[in-house]
């Protein structure tokens, strides 16, 4: 909604006072995070921690005062959550709570021992929802900041770093025109208006009945859930991407998101995909300096026909994203409750707009690795800017995907991003776009060529297998991650299953569906189907 529509919605429905309240509702994005965190208490899934090694010339005492000014300028970070008498989560203002920034002095050894423990869980109904720590060691100084996602997003980091630098340089800081408290209060009111009903209708029409599952099959099904991250620096400049987008009438967000949706459809063996994306949620100009959780999650349904061109698909996705942003009063959480296919298990985000200062106190800082946190989603791919280059980062569950699978998928994304940007000068049908570079295509083709070999065309797959089983019955036929099986054992087991299939009326040209993990049982079933005549 535009500020004008917001004013109209509020004016039509009720008289509203935005005077300071003692407590406020949680916004829809906050409610989504609250529910997820309460189900994962004791984890750091929604921490936004960063550890920065400061430049040698930074005055820590001066920086500590700047931290205090930064916090006081954005009092929303002091909010505390509680459950009201009706059982609803709400947030209480604590603007007047004093904040003092300490400097911790310790040895290098003690700091290195502390570093892996800096990221600690937030207990939403008990803790202050941010931590800022300054460390001084004999060799370096460090700034650690960790804000829970329920009060903070990526854009908020940019605002805070800019204010930290301004305060350090002695400048006065501008107060927020519209805080996250008012954002949540206003949203609650507008959701009672006709605008909310219209948003609900639009979302239900576009996503309510979709039956699309786009989680790629990675070949793993381990019970233990763990996470890993891969990154790839792309040889595509931000300037080239922006020029291509300008010529095709789309934004980098639309283009990079569309590429992901197209790739996901191919990996899912379909001409469509359904996944989630995010945007900063700051459509109101009053929120340009707002620190809070304003980011919103949106569903993306990418679908196409083979005759469609790159530009066709880009314009389709552009219109859909604009529609989703215009109707985001109906939250992603509500859509998920309506249709479980709409979820954030697979998520893509264009993060190229996140460009914060690379200095603190006039000195360049270095980002230090700390304990990795994960949102818990199965597959998350994001594109960032690194100087004038694009960087692709993928977070994934290792119980579902191998490092090789993810690396390959990222290389395919890289190739398709090339193809889509080239469409600015040479639009092509989607059906002709390669997933791998030309030199790799040539290598793969060469592996499939060679001298012609004469063989007995009367032999079948099953007869050749049975011949081999008779010749080397004790030889290993198949090995999987758990065990192995000999030719004689495989022949016997497949014969037993083939008999069961024949009793079930399986005969020549009968279709038999198989849904099995990549284990010995899969090849046993394939052999049995062939032997039964299917």
Secondary structure, 3 states (H helix, E strand, C coil): CCHHHHHHHHHHHCCCCCCCCCEEECCHHHHHHHHHHHCCCCCCCCEEEEEEECCCCCCHHHHHHHHHHHHHHCHHHHCEEEECCCCCEEEECCCCCCCCCCEEECCHHHHHHHHCCCCCCCCCCCCCCEEEEEEECCCCEEEEEEEEHHHCCHHHHHHHHHHHHHHHCCCCCCCCCCCHHHHHHHHHHHCCCHHHHHHHHHHHHHHCCCCCCCCCCCCCCCCCCCEEEEEEEEEEEHHHHHHHHHHHCCCHHHHHHHHHHHHHHHHCCCCEEEEEEEECCCCCHHHCCCCCCCCEEEEEEEECCCCCEHHHHHHHHHHHHHHHHHCCCCCHHHHHHHCCCCCCCEEEEECCCCCCCCEECCEECEEECCCCCCCCCCEEEEEEEECCEEEEEEEEECCCCCHHHHHHHHHHHHHHHHHHHHCCCCCCEHHHCCCCCHHHHHHHHHHCCCCCCCCCCCCCHHHHHHHHHHHCCCCEEEECCCCEEEHHHHHHHHHHHHHHHHHCCCCCCCCCCCCCCCCHHHHHHHHHHHHHCC
